[in-house]
Amino acid sequence: MLLQVSILVLASQLVHPVADGVPQFNIERGCKIDSTATSLDVGLNESTKNCVRDEKQARGQLQTQWSQFSPSDRAMCTSEANDGDGVPPSYVDLLTCLQDQLLAKKLK
């Protein structure tokens, strides 16, 4: 238990500036959009358009709900979203992580 607390404290120190507001993610990279595209809605295949739409919706939800999530959950989920495993961070994943944390607390 002490180790988990230590890791959480360390992680919160690493992402503290990000935890104050919704982090900025590169959805173009995550949705695999050609950087030469002039608009996120024109000339993209349906799957990419859906990805962009989902990411924008999740970011909007995060912006309105950010303050209801605890700072430690925001720090942990943001850290997980940026864990460097080669997968670009995602607002959908961040929102899901934060919602899971809220649900877990309600079930205790």
C-alpha positions in Angstrom: 0.0 0.0 0.0 2.8 2.4 0.9 4.4 1.7 -2.5 1.2 2.6 -4.3 0.9 5.8 -2.4 4.5 6.7 -3.2 4.0 6.0 -6.9 0.8 8.1 -6.9 2.6 11.0 -5.2 5.5 10.8 -7.6 3.2 10.6 -10.6 1.2 13.6 -9.4 4.4 15.6 -9.2 5.3 14.8 -12.8 2.0 15.8 -14.2 0.8 18.5 -11.8 0.9 21.4 -14.3 -1.3 19.3 -16.7 -3.7 18.3 -14.0 -4.8 21.9 -13.4 -6.6 21.9 -16.8 -7.5 19.5 -19.6 -4.3 18.5 -21.3 -3.6 19.2 -24.9 -3.5 16.0 -27.1 -2.6 15.8 -30.8 -5.8 14.2 -32.1 -4.5 14.4 -35.7 -1.7 11.9 -34.7 -4.1 9.7 -32.7 -6.6 9.6 -35.6 -3.8 9.2 -38.1 -4.7 12.3 -40.1 -2.3 13.5 -42.8 -0.8 16.8 -41.6 -1.4 18.3 -45.1 -5.2 18.2 -44.6 -6.6 21.7 -44.4 -9.6 20.8 -42.3 -10.3 18.0 -39.9 -13.7 17.4 -41.6 -12.9 17.5 -45.3 -11.4 14.7 -47.4 -11.1 12.2 -44.6 -12.5 8.7 -44.6 -15.4 7.8 -42.4 -13.4 6.1 -39.8 -11.1 9.0 -39.4 -14.0 11.4 -39.2 -15.6 9.3 -36.5 -12.3 9.3 -34.5 -12.0 13.1 -34.8 -15.7 13.6 -33.8 -15.3 11.2 -30.8 -12.1 12.9 -29.6 -13.7 16.4 -29.9 -16.8 15.3 -28.0 -14.6 13.7 -25.2 -12.5 16.9 -25.0 -15.7 18.9 -24.7 -17.0 16.7 -21.9 -13.6 16.9 -20.1 -13.7 20.7 -20.3 -17.1 20.9 -18.6 -16.5 18.1 -16.1 -12.8 18.5 -15.3 -13.4 20.0 -11.8 -15.6 17.1 -10.6 -12.6 14.7 -10.9 -10.2 14.6 -8.0 -6.7 16.1 -8.6 -5.2 12.7 -7.9 -7.4 10.9 -10.5 -6.7 13.6 -13.0 -3.0 13.2 -12.5 -3.1 9.4 -12.6 -5.3 9.2 -15.7 -3.3 11.9 -17.5 -0.1 10.1 -16.7 -1.6 6.8 -18.0 -2.7 8.6 -21.2 0.9 9.8 -21.7 2.7 6.6 -20.7 4.8 6.6 -23.8 3.8 3.1 -25.0 3.8 4.3 -28.6 0.0 4.9 -28.7 -0.9 8.6 -28.9 -2.9 9.9 -26.0 -6.7 10.1 -26.4 -9.3 12.3 -24.8 -11.7 9.3 -25.1 -9.3 7.1 -23.0 -8.7 9.9 -20.5 -12.4 10.5 -20.0 -13.0 6.8 -19.7 -10.3 6.5 -17.0 -11.7 9.4 -15.0 -15.2 8.1 -15.2 -14.0 4.6 -14.1 -12.4 6.3 -11.1 -15.6 8.1 -10.2 -17.6 4.8 -10.5 -15.1 2.9 -8.4 -15.4 5.5 -5.6 -19.2 5.3 -5.7 -19.1 1.5 -5.5 -17.0 1.5 -2.3 
